[in-house]
């Protein structure tokens, strides 16, 4: 079992979701996030005052999958999020110790689905 965490550009969320659905990955959690990396932010001027914005809007996807779905999930995220420019995002693949479905109390790989 693995937990895949991806940070992507907000405007690429629909593309990533479509690619995940094509790969038959339907379960995910999506949250808004702020972050910075190589982009280092940008300068913004409002009423003559210049401020530096170094936390950019990102979307965080969390997807728990069984081992046989890791590669297809990562490939789908890359296909949907890739633009070739700085800021496309990052994908982290972590070991998942256990998963418990609350409704049925199933444990492990059967709880992920």
SVG drawing of the C-alpha trace seen along z (x, -y; Angstrom):
<svg xmlns="http://www.w3.org/2000/svg" viewBox="-20 -54 35 61">
<polyline fill="none" stroke="black" stroke-width="0.4" points="0.0,0.0 1.3,-3.4 0.2,-7.0 0.8,-9.3 0.9,-13.0 1.1,-15.4 1.3,-19.2 0.1,-20.6 -0.9,-23.9 -4.6,-24.6 -5.4,-25.1 -4.2,-21.6 -6.6,-19.9 -9.3,-19.0 -6.7,-17.6 -5.2,-15.4 -8.6,-14.2 -9.5,-13.2 -6.2,-11.3 -6.8,-9.5 -10.3,-8.5 -8.9,-7.1 -6.5,-5.1 -9.4,-3.9 -8.3,-5.8 -11.4,-7.3 -10.7,-7.9 -8.7,-10.9 -8.6,-13.8 -8.0,-17.3 -7.0,-20.4 -5.8,-23.9 -2.2,-24.6 0.3,-27.4 4.0,-26.8 7.1,-27.8 10.0,-26.1 12.2,-27.1 9.7,-29.7 10.5,-31.9 7.3,-33.8 6.6,-37.1 6.3,-40.8 2.9,-42.5 2.0,-46.2 -1.1,-47.4 -1.8,-51.2 1.9,-51.9 3.1,-49.6 5.2,-46.7 5.1,-43.5 6.7,-40.2 4.5,-37.1 6.5,-34.0 3.8,-31.5 2.0,-30.4 -1.4,-28.6 -1.1,-24.9 -3.5,-21.9 -2.6,-18.9 -3.8,-15.5 -3.7,-12.5 -4.3,-9.1 -4.0,-5.8 -3.4,-2.9 -2.4,0.8 1.0,1.5 -0.1,2.6 -1.7,-0.9 1.3,-3.0 2.9,-3.3 -0.4,-4.0 -1.4,-6.6 1.9,-8.4 1.9,-8.3 -1.6,-9.7 -0.7,-12.6 2.3,-13.4 0.3,-13.3 -2.3,-15.6 0.0,-18.1 2.9,-18.4 3.4,-21.7 7.2,-21.7 7.6,-24.9 8.9,-25.5 6.2,-25.0 4.5,-21.9 4.7,-20.3 6.0,-17.3 4.9,-13.8 5.8,-11.9 5.2,-8.2 5.2,-7.0 4.7,-3.6 1.3,-3.3 1.4,-1.3 -2.3,-0.5 -5.7,-1.6 -9.0,-1.0 -12.4,-1.5 -14.5,-2.9 -17.9,-1.6 -16.9,2.1 -13.7,2.1 -11.8,3.7 -8.0,3.5 -5.2,3.3 -5.4,3.6 -9.1,4.5 -9.9,1.2 -8.3,-0.9 -10.5,0.6"/>
</svg>
